[in-house]
Amino acid sequence: MSLEDDLLKQRLTRIREIEALGYRPYGRRFAYTHTIPEIVAGYGGKTAEELVPDVHVRVAGRLMTLRHMGKAGFAHLQQNGERLQIYVKKDAVGERDYQLFKLVDIGDIIGVEGYLFRTRTGELSIHADTLEFLSKTLLSMPEKWHGLEDVETRYRQRYLDLIANPEVRKVFVTRARIISSLRRQLEDAGFIEVETPMMQPLYGGAAARPFVTHHNTLDVDLYLRIAPELYLKRLIVGGLERVYEINRNFRNEGLSTHHNPEFTMLEFYWAYTDYEGLMDFSAELLRQAAIDANGGTVTEFEGHRIDFGKMERYTMRQSVVHFWEGEGRPSVEDVANPQWLFHHSDRPTAGEALADIFERRVEAKLIQPTFIYDYPVETSPLSKNKPGDPAFVDRFEIYAAGMEIGNAYTELNDPQEQRRRFEMQRAMRERGDEEAHQMDEDYVRALAYGMPPTGGEGIGIDRLTMILTGSRSIRDVILFPLLRPEGPIDLVAQMRELDKL
C-alpha cells in the first residue's frame, strides 16, 4: 500500500472514530454569530481588558494549524481568507469534545463556541466551550502552508489554491469589485443590462476564429459567440438606447499570458454619441474602477506604477512616430506615405501595413493608460469612416501595461456601406484571412430600419483585472482557466478498494 493509500485509510478510519463519539463526519447547518474576518476587524485592536466582560462567539472554519499539549491544545481556523486561533482545554470542553479535538486533522472543518481572550503572547483567540464537527478532509493539504507553489496544480485545483494562498482570494475579490464598479457606473449613467445569445448561427463583432457546435433538433451548426456586438446594436435599432452586457466570449485562438479562449468582456452601446464622447466616459469609468478596486488610481504592475487617473491620447500614426526606437525615426508625413509603410511591412494594403507596424513597434511600449485612435478602415469593418478621410475610421483602443484592454468606435449605421465592408472582409477571407468577418445579412437588414448615431465599446475584464491586481498571467485572474486534460485520477479507485478492507 502506498503512502497516499495509507493516509487515505487513516482518514477513513478516523471517520468511524468520530462517528463513535456521536458526531456526524459531514455535519449540517451551523448557526454562527460572527465570521472570522468580522472578529478580526471588530476585536483585533482590543486589549485583553477590553474583551471583558466575556465576548461570546460561535464561528466555523477550516483547521490550518494544530498543536496538542497534553490536556490542552491550540489550532488556527481559516474563513474567508482570515485566520483566528482557538484554545481547546479538556476541563473547559469536556471529555467528549476533547477526544474529538484529538481526532481532527489539518484541513477539517469545525465549529467552535466560546469567548474571546488574549493569550500570554497577546494573540487574539477563542477559548472554546464546545466543538462541533462539520466536514472531514480525506486528502492531505499542501505541506508548506505559506503557499501552494506548483502552477499547474494551482490552476487545475483552484479550490486548493484558494485554501493555501490567501492572496489568490484577494485577486478574485478585487475582480468582483471591478465588475461591480463598472456595472454601478453604467447603471448610474442610464444603461440597462441585457443578455444576448451565446450560440449564434453567424459569428461576428470581432476578428477571431470561432468554436463550432451542433444543434441536433434543428440540425444546424452554431458558433459560440466571439462577441455580442451585432446583437447589442440590433437592440439600439429597436430603441434600447443605452445597453450593456458583461459577457463570456469564446475565441478559438492560442494560449498565452494575455489570452484565454474563454474570457469576459464588458460591452456597452450608447445612442446619439460617438467615439470622442466614449473617450471621456471611458477615462472616468476606468479611473473609478481603479479606485473602487484598490482605493486609488495608481497600481503596481511588473515594476511599473500605472496611473488610471490620467490617460494619454495619440492617433495611430502619431504613436508610431512618438514611440519609434532606433535610427530612422519617421515623421507623421512619412507614416502617411504608403511607400514608407510598404517599406516597413509586407502587408498588402497601406492600412494593414500601418496596423502591422503599430503592433510590432508600439503596442508593447504603451505602459501608461493610453487611447490610440483613428484606425485604418481595413482593420475596422464595423466602424464609421472619418469625415473627409475614407481610409480611416472613428475608432480608438485603450492600452495599458503594454496590452489592449478596450476597443471602441463610432458605429457604422449606413446599411449600404456596411454591406460593402462585409464584402471587403469576404475578399480578405478569400485571400486566406481566417479571422475576417462574415457577411451578416440580417444585421444589414436591421440597419436598413435605421440605427441612430451610436458609440460602442468593449473592455476586457480579465486584462483589466490583471493590471489592477498585479497579476502576470490571465490565468491568475480566471478561476478555472482552460488546461490540457488531466491524466487519470486514482482517488475514486483507491476509495473503492479501501471500502473492501
Summary of the structure (lengths in Angstrom):
residues: 501
radius of gyration: 29.1
end to end distance: 12.0
largest distance: 89.4
contacts: 1544
relative contact order: 0.10
helix: 38%
strand: 27%
